[in-house]
Amino acid sequence: MKITELSIVFVLIFFPFLYILTIHSDDAQKANEIAYRYKTALQTAVIDAGAVMHQNEKQDAEAGYDSAKFVKADKELALSTFTQTMALNMGIQDDQTAIQHMFDYIPAIVILDYDGYYIFAKETELTGKMDNSFKHVWSPKRPYTYSDSDGNSINFTLDGYVHAYDAGGGRWIEGFQHELAASSTISLLQDSTIFEQVRRSRIVTGVQEELADVINNHNEFARKNGVSYVFTMPLISQEDWYNSINDTGIMAFVQGIAVGDQRVNNYAIGGGRLVKKTAVVGGVDPVTNIKYHYLATCNPGFRAEEVFTNPRQAAAKGYFEFDCSS
């Protein structure tokens, strides 16, 4: 067989495989582009929502807590801002049907308030109509609770302030852990290090457990609406979890958006007091195409690509620090 004939046979045998591989590569590239678009939109949305979600509580109540973290989370304003930013970044701001459909792929939004949390998710509604049997609603506020074998119970906050039932003394007490240590029989309040470990762990575990249930329930809605994707609790690093409970904030999840044979899955966490921090911008030098990060107050003339909450996040994405003072 001549070499030309062998070449033709080779092409006929391997062309279908190469064609399929090319299609898959194109789908993967498109999925990465869309995933990046959604990730940016989601991160921007939670930053915007976090920036507006809090307002100062009444002065008399605020003085009672004497805590810089005691602010009232405005969950409705946060949700409205989140929705507007997401819709704007996705180009559907004028399409209410598309916005409503967008929430089919947002299994949960969490508002972390000072003394508890809310979850915005689909709940079963007894309307008698299959198409309208699910509705997005806010859960009641879930306190950050803890109880021990001695019958004591504690409601934690995002700092050391607690409301607690002292079973040994038969009374309710409240105040900062260090203030109550000497006068309470609750063992957890006696050691500030152990108290802080338990407080953080209990808050994170409580939110994780309910989120897992909410996302699992979202699958019932998905199945009844022809969505084949199985929504699952995303893997969130312990560092991200602990950073998320340092202050009031918002968490949001996007899952299951189909792009070719790929699926878009992401989550974002925004602090409720990010407005007090200067954002970090990730930009590209149009001359050298080098990626730099810099404070939003700096204007080096670069093409802005992403917004971060701190330089560490920007560096992790490959942005070099830009010296704005030079």
C-alpha positions as CSV (number, residue, x, y, z in Angstrom):
1,M,0.0,0.0,0.0
2,K,1.4,3.4,-1.0
3,I,2.2,6.0,1.6
4,T,-0.6,8.3,0.3
5,E,-3.1,5.5,0.7
6,L,-1.9,4.9,4.3
7,S,-2.3,8.6,5.0
8,I,-5.9,8.5,3.7
9,V,-6.7,5.4,5.9
10,F,-5.1,7.1,8.9
11,V,-7.2,10.2,8.4
12,L,-10.4,8.2,7.9
13,I,-9.8,6.2,11.1
14,F,-8.6,9.0,13.4
15,F,-10.5,12.0,12.1
16,P,-13.7,11.2,14.1
17,F,-11.7,10.9,17.3
18,L,-9.8,14.2,16.6
19,Y,-13.1,15.9,15.8
20,I,-14.7,14.7,19.0
21,L,-11.6,15.8,21.0
22,T,-11.8,19.2,19.4
23,I,-15.4,19.6,20.2
24,H,-14.7,18.6,23.8
25,S,-11.8,21.0,24.0
26,D,-14.0,23.8,22.7
27,D,-16.7,23.0,25.2
28,A,-14.1,23.0,28.0
29,Q,-12.7,26.3,26.9
30,K,-16.2,27.8,26.7
31,A,-17.1,26.3,30.0
32,N,-14.0,27.9,31.6
33,E,-15.0,31.3,30.1
34,I,-18.6,31.0,31.3
35,A,-17.4,29.8,34.7
36,Y,-15.1,32.7,35.0
37,R,-17.9,35.1,34.0
38,Y,-20.3,33.6,36.6
39,K,-17.5,33.5,39.3
40,T,-16.8,37.2,38.7
41,A,-20.5,38.0,38.7
42,L,-21.1,36.1,41.8
43,Q,-18.2,37.6,43.7
44,T,-19.1,41.1,42.6
45,A,-22.8,40.4,43.7
46,V,-21.9,39.3,47.2
47,I,-19.4,42.2,47.6
48,D,-22.1,44.7,46.6
49,A,-24.7,42.9,48.8
50,G,-22.3,42.8,51.7
51,A,-21.5,46.5,51.4
52,V,-25.2,47.5,51.8
53,M,-26.5,44.8,54.1
54,H,-25.8,46.4,57.5
55,Q,-26.9,49.6,59.1
56,N,-26.2,50.9,62.6
57,E,-28.6,49.6,65.2
58,K,-30.3,52.1,67.6
59,Q,-27.8,53.7,69.8
60,D,-29.4,52.5,73.1
61,A,-29.3,48.8,71.9
62,E,-25.9,49.3,70.4
63,A,-24.5,50.6,73.6
64,G,-25.9,47.7,75.5
65,Y,-23.8,45.3,73.5
66,D,-20.7,47.6,73.3
67,S,-19.6,45.6,70.2
68,A,-18.3,46.9,66.9
69,K,-19.8,43.9,65.3
70,F,-23.4,44.5,66.5
71,V,-25.1,45.8,63.4
72,K,-28.5,45.0,62.0
73,A,-28.3,42.9,58.8
74,D,-30.8,44.2,56.2
75,K,-31.3,40.9,54.4
76,E,-33.9,42.3,51.9
77,L,-31.7,45.1,50.8
78,A,-28.8,42.6,50.5
79,L,-30.9,40.2,48.4
80,S,-32.2,43.1,46.1
81,T,-28.6,44.3,45.6
82,F,-27.3,40.8,45.0
83,T,-30.0,40.1,42.4
84,Q,-29.5,43.4,40.6
85,T,-25.7,42.9,40.3
86,M,-26.0,39.3,39.2
87,A,-28.6,40.2,36.5
88,L,-26.6,43.2,35.3
89,N,-23.4,41.1,34.9
90,M,-25.3,38.4,33.1
91,G,-27.0,40.9,30.8
92,I,-30.6,39.9,31.9
93,Q,-31.4,43.0,34.0
94,D,-34.5,43.8,31.9
95,D,-35.8,40.2,31.8
96,Q,-37.7,39.2,34.9
97,T,-38.4,35.7,33.6
98,A,-34.7,35.1,33.1
99,I,-33.9,36.5,36.6
100,Q,-36.4,34.2,38.1
101,H,-34.9,31.3,36.2
102,M,-31.4,32.3,37.4
103,F,-32.5,31.4,40.9
104,D,-33.2,27.9,39.8
105,Y,-29.4,27.5,39.8
106,I,-28.9,29.3,43.1
107,P,-29.8,26.7,45.7
108,A,-29.1,28.9,48.7
109,I,-28.1,32.4,49.9
110,V,-27.0,32.8,53.5
111,I,-27.0,36.0,55.6
112,L,-24.8,35.8,58.6
113,D,-26.2,38.2,61.2
114,Y,-24.6,39.1,64.5
115,D,-26.6,36.6,66.6
116,G,-27.9,34.2,64.0
117,Y,-28.3,33.5,60.3
118,Y,-31.0,33.4,57.6
119,I,-31.1,31.1,54.5
120,F,-32.9,32.2,51.3
121,A,-34.0,29.0,49.5
122,K,-36.9,27.3,47.8
123,E,-39.6,25.9,50.0
124,T,-42.6,23.8,49.2
125,E,-45.8,25.9,49.0
126,L,-49.2,24.2,49.0
127,T,-50.7,26.0,46.1
128,G,-52.2,23.0,44.4
129,K,-50.4,23.8,41.2
130,M,-47.2,21.9,40.3
131,D,-45.6,24.9,38.5
132,N,-46.1,27.1,41.6
133,S,-45.5,24.6,44.4
134,F,-42.1,26.0,45.2
135,K,-41.3,29.5,46.3
136,H,-38.1,31.3,47.4
137,V,-38.5,32.4,51.1
138,W,-36.3,33.5,54.0
139,S,-36.0,31.1,56.8
140,P,-36.6,32.4,60.4
141,K,-33.4,33.5,62.0
142,R,-31.5,30.5,63.3
143,P,-29.5,31.4,66.5
144,Y,-25.9,30.1,66.9
145,T,-26.8,27.7,69.7
146,Y,-24.8,25.3,72.0
147,S,-25.7,23.1,74.9
148,D,-23.7,20.9,77.2
149,S,-24.4,17.8,79.3
150,D,-24.9,19.9,82.5
151,G,-28.0,21.5,81.1
152,N,-26.4,24.8,80.2
153,S,-27.3,26.5,76.9
154,I,-25.5,29.3,75.1
155,N,-26.5,31.5,72.2
156,F,-23.3,32.7,70.6
157,T,-22.7,35.8,68.5
158,L,-20.0,36.8,66.0
159,D,-17.8,37.9,68.9
160,G,-17.5,37.0,72.6
161,Y,-21.0,38.3,73.6
162,V,-23.4,35.5,74.7
163,H,-26.9,34.9,76.0
164,A,-26.8,31.8,78.2
165,Y,-28.8,29.8,80.6
166,D,-26.7,28.9,83.7
167,A,-28.3,25.6,84.9
168,G,-26.1,25.6,88.1
169,G,-27.4,29.0,89.1
170,G,-30.8,28.6,87.6
171,R,-30.8,31.9,85.7
172,W,-30.3,33.6,82.4
173,I,-27.2,35.7,81.9
174,E,-25.7,37.8,79.2
175,G,-22.5,39.6,78.5
176,F,-19.0,39.0,77.1
177,Q,-17.4,35.7,78.0
178,H,-14.6,37.4,79.9
179,E,-17.1,39.3,82.0
180,L,-19.1,36.2,82.9
181,A,-16.3,33.8,83.6
182,A,-16.0,34.6,87.3
183,S,-19.7,34.7,88.1
184,S,-21.0,31.7,86.0
185,T,-20.9,28.0,86.7
186,I,-20.8,27.2,82.9
187,S,-17.5,25.5,82.3
188,L,-17.2,26.7,78.7
189,L,-17.1,30.3,79.8
190,Q,-14.2,29.7,82.1
191,D,-11.5,29.3,79.4
192,S,-11.4,31.9,76.7
193,T,-9.3,29.7,74.3
194,I,-11.7,26.8,74.5
195,F,-14.7,29.1,74.3
196,E,-13.4,30.7,71.1
197,Q,-12.7,27.2,69.5
198,V,-16.2,25.9,70.4
199,R,-17.9,29.2,69.4
200,R,-16.4,29.1,65.9
201,S,-16.9,25.4,65.4
202,R,-20.5,25.5,66.5
203,I,-21.4,28.4,64.3
204,V,-19.8,26.8,61.2
205,T,-21.2,23.4,61.9
206,G,-24.7,24.7,62.4
207,V,-24.7,26.6,59.1
208,Q,-23.1,23.7,57.3
209,E,-25.7,21.2,58.5
210,E,-28.7,23.4,57.5
211,L,-27.1,24.3,54.2
212,A,-26.7,20.6,53.4
213,D,-30.3,20.0,54.1
214,V,-31.5,23.1,52.1
215,I,-29.3,22.1,49.0
216,N,-30.6,18.5,49.2
217,N,-34.2,19.8,49.3
218,H,-33.4,21.9,46.2
219,N,-32.9,18.7,44.3
220,E,-36.6,17.9,44.8
221,F,-37.5,21.1,43.0
222,A,-34.8,20.4,40.3
223,R,-36.2,17.0,39.6
224,K,-39.8,18.2,39.2
225,N,-38.6,20.9,36.8
226,G,-36.5,18.7,34.6
227,V,-33.1,19.7,35.9
228,S,-31.0,16.6,35.8
229,Y,-28.1,18.0,37.8
230,V,-27.7,16.8,41.4
231,F,-27.0,19.8,43.7
232,T,-24.5,19.1,46.5
233,M,-22.9,20.9,49.4
234,P,-19.8,22.5,47.9
235,L,-16.4,21.9,49.5
236,I,-15.5,25.1,51.3
237,S,-12.1,25.3,53.0
238,Q,-12.0,25.7,56.8
239,E,-10.2,29.0,56.4
240,D,-13.0,30.4,54.2
241,W,-15.6,29.2,56.8
242,Y,-13.8,30.8,59.7
243,N,-13.2,34.0,57.7
244,S,-16.9,34.2,56.9
245,I,-17.9,34.3,60.5
246,N,-15.5,37.1,61.5
247,D,-18.2,39.6,60.7
248,T,-21.7,39.9,59.4
249,G,-21.8,38.7,55.8
250,I,-23.4,36.9,52.9
251,M,-22.7,33.6,51.2
252,A,-24.2,32.6,47.8
253,F,-23.9,29.5,45.6
254,V,-24.3,28.9,41.9
255,Q,-24.5,25.3,40.7
256,G,-25.5,23.2,37.7
257,I,-25.5,25.7,34.8
258,A,-24.9,23.5,31.7
259,V,-22.2,24.6,29.2
260,G,-21.7,21.9,26.6
261,D,-20.8,18.8,28.6
262,Q,-19.5,20.9,31.5
263,R,-21.3,22.3,34.6
264,V,-20.7,25.7,36.3
265,N,-20.3,25.4,40.1
266,N,-19.1,28.2,42.4
267,Y,-19.7,29.9,45.7
268,A,-18.7,33.3,47.0
269,I,-18.5,34.9,50.5
270,G,-18.7,38.6,51.2
271,G,-18.3,40.4,54.5
272,G,-20.9,42.8,55.7
273,R,-18.3,45.4,56.5
274,L,-16.3,45.3,53.3
275,V,-17.4,48.8,52.7
276,K,-14.9,49.9,55.4
277,K,-12.1,48.3,53.4
278,T,-10.5,49.4,50.2
279,A,-11.1,46.9,47.5
280,V,-8.2,45.3,45.7
281,V,-8.4,45.3,41.9
282,G,-6.8,42.8,39.6
283,G,-5.9,44.4,36.3
284,V,-3.8,43.8,33.2
285,D,-1.1,46.2,31.9
286,P,-2.2,46.8,28.3
287,V,1.4,47.3,27.2
288,T,3.0,44.2,28.8
289,N,-0.1,42.1,29.4
290,I,1.3,41.5,32.9
291,K,-1.3,41.0,35.6
292,Y,-1.1,43.3,38.6
293,H,-3.2,43.9,41.8
294,Y,-3.6,47.3,43.4
295,L,-5.9,49.2,45.7
296,A,-9.0,50.6,44.1
297,T,-7.8,54.1,45.1
298,C,-4.8,53.7,42.8
299,N,-5.3,54.4,39.1
300,P,-2.4,53.0,37.0
301,G,-4.5,52.9,33.8
302,F,-4.6,49.1,33.7
303,R,-7.6,47.1,32.3
304,A,-9.5,46.0,35.4
305,E,-10.4,42.3,35.3
306,E,-11.4,41.2,38.8
307,V,-12.2,42.6,42.3
308,F,-10.8,41.0,45.5
309,T,-11.2,41.6,49.1
310,N,-7.5,41.4,50.0
311,P,-4.1,41.2,48.2
312,R,-3.7,37.5,49.2
313,Q,-6.7,36.5,47.0
314,A,-5.3,38.5,44.1
315,A,-1.9,37.0,44.4
316,A,-3.4,33.5,44.5
317,K,-4.9,34.2,41.1
318,G,-1.5,35.2,39.6
319,Y,-1.6,39.0,40.0
320,F,1.7,40.7,41.0
321,E,1.6,43.6,43.5
322,F,1.8,47.0,41.8
323,D,3.5,49.8,43.6
324,C,1.2,52.8,43.3
325,S,3.7,55.1,45.1
326,S,6.2,54.9,42.3
